[in-house]
Amino acid sequence: MSDKSFLAWPFFEARHRELSEQLEAWCRTELPRDHSDVDATCIQLVRDLGEAGFLEGTAGEHIDVRSLCLIRETLARHDGLADFSFAMQGLGTGAISLYGSDEQKRWLDRTRRGEALSAFALSEPRSGSDVAQLDTTAERDGDSYRLNGEKTWISNGGIADIYTVFARTGEGPGAKGLSVFLVPADTPGLEIRERLESVAPHPLARLGFNDMVLPASALIGKPGQGFRIAMSVLDVFRSTVGAAALGFARRALEESLSRSRSRELFGATLSDLQMVQGHLADMALNVDAAALLVYRAAWTKDQGAERVTREAAMAKLFATDQAQQVIDQAVQLHGGDGVRKGHIIESLYREIRALRIYEGASDVQKVVIARSMLAEE
């Protein structure tokens, strides 16, 4: 059982502790899942999470970020694919929740019930972290838009029912000329050009938009608001990436504590060796420090802060980087088992790496933090 003492911190309320207990009980009976058919497993996980009521907080006008973080941390500790499936339901509908019309928000009932999968289509071959450079265009044509371009590394690509797609509409240069659209998966002109494989099994794809005609009602928010919407969504969900990393790190620490108590070396258990004790202390320190940053950012947003760009960037940067170190140390403590295919530590090692890249790579987060401080007077 993972250390739950952090739930007594003043960041949390009674409802958060109750949520943690309910989800922990669900995870013990439902996870982990078989990852041999990633698409089918993700679809089923979304349905099951929806039926259990855990997707309720992923969409809507009042998103509780602390709850999202607690859920991601817990799911990641049990099964990385379950965390992925949950996270995409929130990220993929974030623009609709924050800026969508009443008609567009009808999709939220389906995504919250787990009946429809969502995807966030922002990254492109030439623009990942530099959102302002994206090339996909949406040209106004009377009462419609004509969409052309390509997206890549899109989570849930190929299995999503709706995509929120960012494109250049030209109201201004760079970031000022972007907009975002709601695109149902059955819209003519949407192409799944390639399914992509990564070190951790996730449904990913390269998408194409070939003279896709969208009604003007597909526009989310106003023309030219795309960059602002993207940053607002990431402000909410970037902290949850740190929470997922925290979940992976907690599991690695748990497994390492168990290993050190049972594994014998040189006539004693690993836990008797001072060097191993030092490693375990470093791992525990990194876990708690990451948790403080993650839940500070989540709490700040939940208190009504309009933007938590710096806090969220700090949480994601520190939690993902430190989780990588914690898991790497767990590999060392497990020896050959740590790199044996199918072992939990080997799985965590593969799962953690992508978190330091998506939703803003670590080096980009440093730029975000520095610029926010330099902007202060």
C-alpha positions in Angstrom: 0.0 0.0 0.0 1.4 3.4 -1.0 2.1 6.0 1.6 -1.0 8.1 2.0 0.2 10.5 4.7 0.3 13.3 2.2 -3.5 13.3 2.1 -3.4 15.0 5.5 -1.6 18.1 3.9 -3.7 21.3 3.9 -4.0 21.1 0.1 -6.7 18.5 0.5 -10.3 18.3 1.7 -12.3 15.4 3.0 -13.8 14.8 -0.5 -10.3 14.3 -1.9 -9.5 11.7 0.8 -12.7 9.9 0.1 -12.0 10.0 -3.7 -8.6 8.5 -3.0 -10.0 5.6 -1.0 -12.7 4.8 -3.6 -10.3 4.8 -6.5 -7.7 2.7 -4.6 -10.4 0.1 -4.0 -11.3 0.1 -7.7 -7.7 -0.2 -8.8 -7.1 -3.2 -6.6 -9.8 -5.2 -8.3 -9.6 -3.7 -11.9 -5.9 -3.1 -12.6 -3.5 -3.8 -14.1 -4.9 -4.7 -17.5 -3.6 -6.8 -20.4 -1.6 -4.5 -22.8 -1.4 -6.9 -25.7 -4.2 -5.1 -27.7 -3.6 -1.4 -26.7 -6.5 0.0 -28.7 -9.1 -2.4 -27.3 -7.7 -2.0 -23.7 -7.8 1.8 -23.9 -11.4 1.8 -25.2 -12.4 -0.6 -22.4 -10.6 1.3 -19.7 -12.4 4.5 -20.7 -15.7 2.7 -20.6 -15.0 1.2 -17.2 -13.7 4.5 -15.7 -16.8 6.2 -17.0 -19.1 3.6 -15.5 -17.3 3.8 -12.2 -17.8 7.6 -12.2 -14.2 8.6 -12.2 -14.4 10.6 -15.5 -17.0 13.0 -14.1 -14.3 15.6 -13.2 -12.5 15.5 -16.5 -14.8 17.9 -18.2 -17.1 20.8 -17.4 -16.8 24.4 -16.3 -15.4 23.7 -12.8 -12.6 21.2 -13.1 -11.0 20.3 -9.8 -7.3 19.9 -10.5 -6.5 18.3 -7.2 -8.9 15.5 -8.0 -7.4 15.1 -11.5 -4.0 14.9 -10.0 -5.0 12.4 -7.3 -6.6 10.2 -9.9 -3.7 10.3 -12.3 -1.2 9.6 -9.5 -3.2 6.6 -8.3 -3.8 5.1 -11.7 -0.2 5.6 -12.8 1.0 3.7 -9.7 -1.2 0.7 -10.7 -1.1 0.8 -14.5 0.4 3.3 -16.9 -2.2 2.6 -19.6 -5.0 3.3 -17.2 -3.5 6.7 -16.4 -3.1 7.4 -20.1 -6.7 6.5 -20.9 -8.0 8.8 -18.1 -5.7 11.7 -18.9 -6.7 11.9 -22.6 -10.4 12.3 -21.7 -9.6 15.5 -19.9 -7.0 16.9 -22.2 -8.9 16.1 -25.3 -12.0 17.9 -24.1 -10.3 20.7 -22.2 -10.8 23.3 -24.9 -14.5 22.4 -25.1 -14.9 22.6 -21.3 -13.3 26.0 -21.0 -14.4 27.7 -24.3 -17.0 25.5 -26.1 -20.5 26.5 -27.1 -23.6 24.8 -25.6 -23.9 22.6 -28.7 -20.2 21.5 -28.5 -20.5 20.8 -24.8 -23.1 18.1 -25.6 -20.0 15.9 -26.3 -19.0 16.2 -22.7 -21.8 14.0 -21.4 -20.5 11.2 -23.7 -16.9 11.6 -22.8 -17.7 11.7 -19.0 -19.7 8.4 -19.3 -16.8 6.8 -21.2 -18.9 6.4 -24.4 -16.6 8.6 -26.5 -12.9 9.0 -26.6 -11.2 12.4 -27.1 -7.9 13.6 -28.5 -5.8 16.8 -28.3 -4.3 17.5 -31.8 -1.7 20.2 -31.4 1.8 18.8 -32.3 3.0 18.7 -35.8 6.2 17.4 -37.6 7.7 20.9 -37.6 6.2 22.3 -34.4 6.1 20.5 -31.1 7.0 22.7 -28.1 6.9 25.8 -30.3 3.1 25.9 -30.8 3.3 29.3 -32.7 5.0 27.6 -35.6 2.3 25.1 -36.6 1.5 24.8 -40.3 -2.0 23.3 -40.4 -4.3 25.8 -42.0 -8.1 26.5 -41.7 -9.2 28.9 -44.4 -12.5 30.6 -44.1 -14.8 29.7 -47.0 -18.2 31.4 -46.6 -20.0 29.7 -43.7 -17.3 27.0 -43.4 -13.6 26.4 -42.9 -11.4 24.3 -45.1 -8.7 22.4 -43.1 -5.4 21.2 -44.5 -2.3 19.9 -42.8 -0.9 17.2 -40.6 -0.6 16.4 -36.9 1.7 13.9 -35.3 2.2 12.0 -32.0 -1.5 12.4 -31.3 -2.6 10.4 -28.3 -5.7 8.3 -29.0 -5.1 8.9 -32.7 -7.0 6.4 -34.7 -9.4 5.4 -31.8 -10.8 8.8 -30.7 -14.3 9.9 -31.5 -13.6 13.6 -31.4 -10.4 15.7 -31.9 -9.7 19.2 -30.8 -7.6 20.4 -33.7 -5.4 23.6 -33.7 -4.9 25.3 -37.0 -3.7 28.6 -38.5 -6.5 31.0 -39.4 -4.4 34.0 -40.0 -5.8 36.7 -37.8 -2.2 37.7 -37.0 1.4 36.5 -37.1 2.6 33.5 -35.1 0.6 32.7 -32.1 -1.9 35.5 -32.8 -3.3 33.7 -35.9 -4.3 30.3 -34.4 -7.7 28.9 -33.8 -9.1 25.5 -32.5 -11.9 23.3 -33.9 -14.0 20.4 -32.8 -13.6 17.6 -35.3 -15.7 14.4 -35.1 -13.7 11.4 -36.2 -16.1 10.6 -39.0 -15.6 14.0 -40.7 -14.6 13.5 -44.4 -11.0 14.5 -45.0 -9.6 13.1 -41.8 -6.9 10.5 -42.5 -5.0 8.2 -40.1 -1.8 8.3 -42.0 0.3 6.3 -39.7 0.1 4.5 -36.4 3.1 5.3 -34.2 4.8 3.0 -31.7 6.7 4.2 -28.7 8.7 2.6 -25.9 5.5 2.5 -23.7 2.4 1.0 -25.4 0.0 3.9 -26.1 -2.3 4.5 -29.1 -0.5 7.2 -31.1 -1.0 8.3 -34.7 0.0 10.8 -37.4 -3.1 12.5 -38.7 -3.8 14.2 -42.0 -6.4 16.8 -42.9 -7.1 16.8 -46.7 -9.5 19.6 -47.8 -11.7 18.9 -44.7 -14.7 21.1 -44.7 -15.9 22.2 -41.3 -19.0 24.3 -40.4 -18.3 27.6 -38.7 -19.9 26.1 -35.6 -16.9 23.8 -35.3 -14.8 26.7 -34.1 -14.2 26.6 -30.4 -14.1 30.1 -28.9 -13.3 32.9 -31.3 -10.9 33.2 -34.3 -7.4 33.8 -33.2 -7.9 32.5 -29.7 -6.2 29.2 -30.4 -2.9 29.9 -28.6 -4.6 31.3 -25.6 -6.9 28.3 -25.4 -4.1 25.8 -25.8 -2.2 27.5 -22.9 -5.3 27.6 -20.7 -5.8 23.9 -21.2 -2.2 23.1 -20.5 -2.3 25.3 -17.4 -4.9 22.9 -16.1 -3.5 19.6 -17.2 0.2 20.2 -17.1 0.2 19.7 -13.3 -1.5 16.3 -13.8 1.5 15.1 -15.9 3.6 15.8 -12.8 1.1 13.8 -10.8 1.4 10.8 -13.2 5.1 10.9 -12.8 4.7 11.0 -9.1 2.6 7.9 -9.2 5.3 6.1 -11.2 7.9 7.2 -8.7 5.9 6.1 -5.7 5.5 2.6 -7.2 9.2 2.5 -7.9 10.0 3.4 -4.3 7.5 0.9 -3.0 9.0 -1.9 -5.0 12.5 -0.8 -4.0 11.7 -0.9 -0.3 10.2 -4.4 -0.7 13.3 -5.5 -2.6 15.7 -4.1 -0.1 14.0 -5.8 2.8 14.0 -9.2 1.1 17.1 -9.4 -1.1 20.3 -10.7 0.6 23.8 -9.6 -0.3 27.1 -10.2 1.5 25.3 -11.9 4.4 22.8 -9.2 5.0 19.7 -7.7 3.4 20.1 -4.8 1.0 18.3 -2.6 3.5 21.2 -3.1 6.0 23.7 -1.5 3.7 24.2 2.2 4.3 24.7 3.0 0.6 21.3 1.4 -0.2 19.7 3.3 2.7 21.1 6.5 1.2 19.6 5.7 -2.2 16.2 5.0 -0.6 16.4 8.3 1.3 17.1 10.2 -1.9 14.2 8.5 -3.6 11.8 9.4 -0.8 13.0 13.0 -0.7 12.4 13.4 -4.4 9.0 11.9 -4.2 7.8 14.2 -1.4 9.4 17.3 -3.0 7.6 16.5 -6.2 4.3 15.9 -4.4 4.6 19.3 -2.8 5.1 21.1 -6.1 2.3 19.1 -7.9 -0.3 19.7 -5.3 0.7 23.4 -4.7 0.1 24.0 -8.4 -3.2 22.1 -8.3 -4.4 23.8 -5.1 -3.5 27.3 -6.5 -5.6 26.7 -9.7 -8.5 25.4 -7.6 -8.4 28.5 -5.5 -9.4 30.5 -8.6 -6.1 31.7 -10.0 -6.6 32.6 -13.6 -3.2 31.3 -14.7 -0.8 29.0 -12.9 1.8 28.9 -15.7 4.9 29.0 -13.5 3.5 26.7 -10.8 2.4 24.1 -13.3 5.7 24.3 -15.2 7.7 23.8 -12.0 5.5 20.9 -11.0 5.8 19.1 -14.4 9.5 19.8 -14.7 10.6 18.7 -11.2 8.2 15.8 -10.9 9.0 14.2 -14.3 12.8 14.7 -14.0 12.9 13.4 -10.5 10.7 10.4 -11.2 13.1 9.5 -14.0 15.9 9.5 -11.4 13.9 7.5 -8.8 13.0 4.9 -11.4 16.5 4.6 -12.7 17.7 4.1 -9.1 15.0 1.4 -8.7 16.5 -0.4 -11.7 19.9 -0.4 -10.1 18.5 -1.8 -6.8 16.6 -4.6 -8.7 19.7 -5.6 -10.8 18.8 -7.9 -13.7 15.2 -8.0 -12.8 15.0 -4.2 -13.3 15.5 -4.6 -17.0 13.7 -7.9 -17.5 10.8 -7.5 -19.9 7.5 -7.7 -18.1 8.8 -6.7 -14.7 7.1 -3.7 -13.1 10.3 -1.7 -12.8 11.1 -2.3 -16.5 7.6 -1.1 -17.3 8.0 2.0 -15.2 11.3 2.7 -16.9 9.6 2.8 -20.3 6.6 4.7 -19.1 8.4 7.6 -17.5 10.5 8.8 -20.4 7.8 10.3 -22.5 6.5 12.5 -19.6 9.6 14.6 -19.8 8.7 15.5 -23.5 4.9 15.8 -24.0 2.9 18.8 -22.9 6.1 20.8 -23.0 9.6 19.3 -22.8 11.7 19.8 -19.6 14.0 22.5 -21.2 10.9 24.4 -22.4 9.5 24.4 -18.9 12.7 26.1 -17.7 12.2 28.8 -20.3 8.6 29.2 -19.2 9.7 29.5 -15.5 12.5 32.0 -16.3 10.3 34.2 -18.5 7.6 34.3 -15.9 10.1 35.6 -13.3 11.7 38.1 -15.7 8.2 39.5 -16.5 7.7 40.4 -12.8 8.5 43.9 -11.7 
